[in-house]
Every structure is written in structure tokens, then in C-alpha cells.
Amino acid sequence: MRCSCGYAEAPRTPANVAQIQGRAHRTPDDQECTPFWENNRHPEDLAHIYHTDLLQIRFARSVVVSNEKADGALESFFRTLAESLRIGAARSLGLNQREIGASYRIRAFTTPEIILFDAVPGGAGYCQLLQKQGIRKLLEEAIKLLKCPCTHSCRACLKAYENQQHWDILRREPVLDWLKPHF
């Protein structure tokens, strides 16, 4: 839930909503703000619970970025890895790319964790099929995708409607170089 001042808090239960609405809080400028219901604004719900199947892929090897913009380079690397696995998964199962979603998490020592999920509430069983066919085939599809002769990324390899907000940071070569030693 978000107040008009910008303060946000997630309710843990439906009963918790009333407690949050009545609670005073501080604004981002460290001023006292009136509770949600007193400032004539309706609270916004910014969260959604989405039950579906997922496949969690953890790599044991760290990602090393030797560049002055390490944060941006890490985000670029992890997003590109996630997108290459997502698109590779869809291709290996013969699906439309929109059927599978991807997210990532940077674990300790910058080791990647990629989460692939069915983009259908309740799941469609795609992640189970990916697990049955094996991670090796998924990685092979991702590597084939990353071997595109383009500069950074293009519509033939990584750019898709679903990931257009990330087009500026998709860089296939570092991910390809990192994945190659696995094969």
C-alpha cells in the first residue's frame, strides 16, 4: 500500500490493511504524515501473489566484472543471462517466448541464480518439462542463441517485446564467454 506522500508498506494479511491505514508515519522529507485515510487518498495495492511453477538454476561459478561501472555491468550480465535462458527454454520446448518468464538474483560472491517460471497463473508445466529434459539442453540452447553475429544483441537473439525495457543493457558476449567453459 502506498500513501500519497510516497511511503509504502506491504500488508502481511488482509486484516493488517486496517492497521497500516491507521498508522502515522514519516514522509521522505522526514516530516510527520497523517495516516492513509486522513489524507483523502485511497491506498494503492502494489503487490500481487502469483502462484505458478518455477525452475531455480544456481551456478557455482562467480561472475567477475573488471570495469569501473561494476554495478551496471553486473545488472547487464545477469539480465542477459536470465533472458538467454528464458528464450532458450522457450525454443527448446517449442513455445512462444511469452510463455516463460525469467528473473535473477545475485547470490553471495556474485554467483548467479536464475529463476524461470511459467507465465501462466497456476503453471502450465513448462518448468517441469525443462527439468525433465535437463539443464544441459537448456544451456546449449542459450549458447546457440548467444552465438549470434550481432554487436550486443538483436531481434534474432535476445531482443523481444517482453524484455524491451532492458534492450539497452543486453550484452551477449560476456555471458557467452562465461558460459563456454561449462561445455
N, C-alpha and C positions, 0 to 999 in steps of 0.2 A: 504494500500500500504506500502511496506517495502523497505527501502533504503539498499544498500549493507553494510552500517555502522551499521545497526540494528535498526535505527529509524523507527518507524511505525506511520502511521496516517490513519484514515478511512475517505474516501471522503463521504460527505453528499449527493452529487448529482453527476451525470455524468459530469456536467460542472466543478465541483470542482476538478476533477482529474488534469487538467492542472495547476490549481493554486498550488496544492500540489507538483506537479513535478517541478515547478519552484522556490519553496520556499527554501531558505537556512535554515539550522537547525544545532543543536549541536549534536555531537556524544555522545555515552555513556561515553566516557572519557572526556567530556566537551571541545572538540575541534570543530572548525568550519568545517562543512562538505559542500561540494558543492551540489547543487540541484541534484535531481534524474537523470535528463537527461544528466548532465555533467560528471557523473562518469561511463559512458558507461555500465550501468546496466539497464535492463528493470525492472520497478516496478512490484512487485508481489501483486496480489489481494488476501487478506487473509480473506475476508468476503463473505458471501453468504446470500441472502434473501430467506427464505424457508417458503412459505405460507402453513399452514396446520391447522387442528383442534387441540385444546388442552383443557385439563381439569386441572384447577388450584385447588389444595387442600391445604387449610390453616388450620393448627392445632392451637388451642388456648393455649395449654399447652407447657411450656418451656421444653427444653432439658437441663438437668443438668449433667455435666461430672465432676466427682471428681477424677482427676488424674493429674499428673504432665505434661503430654503431651496432654493438653486440645485441642489444635488446631487439632492434628492428630486424637484424639478421636472424635471430633465433625465431622470432614470430614468423618470418618469411619461410624459414626452413620447416618448422613444424606444420604450418598451414599447407605448404606444398606437399609434404609427406602425407598428411591426412587426406588431401584432395586426390593425390595419385593413388592411394589405397582405396578410396571411395570409388573413383572412376574405374580402377582396375577390378574391383569387386563386382561392380555392375556389369562390366564387359565379360568377366569370367562366368557370370551366371546368365548372360544374355538378357539383361534387364535395361530398362531406361535408367539413366543416371539419377533421376529424381526419386527412385525407389529406395535409395540408400543415402543416409546422411553420415557425416563424419564430424568428430570433434577431437581435440587433443589436450593433453596435459603434460606439462614439463615436470618430470619427477626429479628426485634427488640426483645430483651430479649431471644434470641436463640429459637424462635418459628419456626417450620419448615413450609416451603411452597414447596410442591412437584408439579411439572408440568409434566403431562403425555401428550404425543402428538402422533398423527398418524404419522407413519414413511413413509408416502406417500405424496409427494407434492400435495397440494390441499386438502388433507384429504380424509379419506375413511369412515368417520362417526363413527369410533370406540369410540371416546371420547364422542360423543353424546349418543351412546348406553350405555356407562359406567354411564353417568349421569342419564339416564332413569332407569337403574337397581338399582341405588342407591349406595351411598358411603359405606353404611354398608356392603353390599355384597363384595365390593372390599376389605374392611378392614378384613373381615372374611377370604377371600382367602389369603391375605397377612399373617395373623396369622397362618393359616394352614401350609403355606409354611415355616414359621419361627419356627415351632414346630419340625423341622427335628432333629433327634438324633445325628447329627454330631457335631464336636467340634466347629468350627467357621462358616464354610459354605462349601458346596459341590455341585456337579453337580445335585444332587437330589433337592436341594433347590434354591440356589442363583447363583451359578456359571454357566455362559453361554458364548457362543462365543462373544456375543455383549458387555459383560462387563469384558472381561478378563484383561483389563488394571487395574481393580480395585480389582482383586481377593485377593490381599494381605491385603486389608483393610476391606473386608466384614466380619462383626461380627453380627450374627443373634440374640444372646442372649440379648444384651442391648436393641435392638429395640423391641424384643418380650416382655421384661419386661415393656417397656414404653407403648406399645400398649394395653397390657392386661387390665389395669384399664378401658379402653373405653368399655369393654364388660363384 
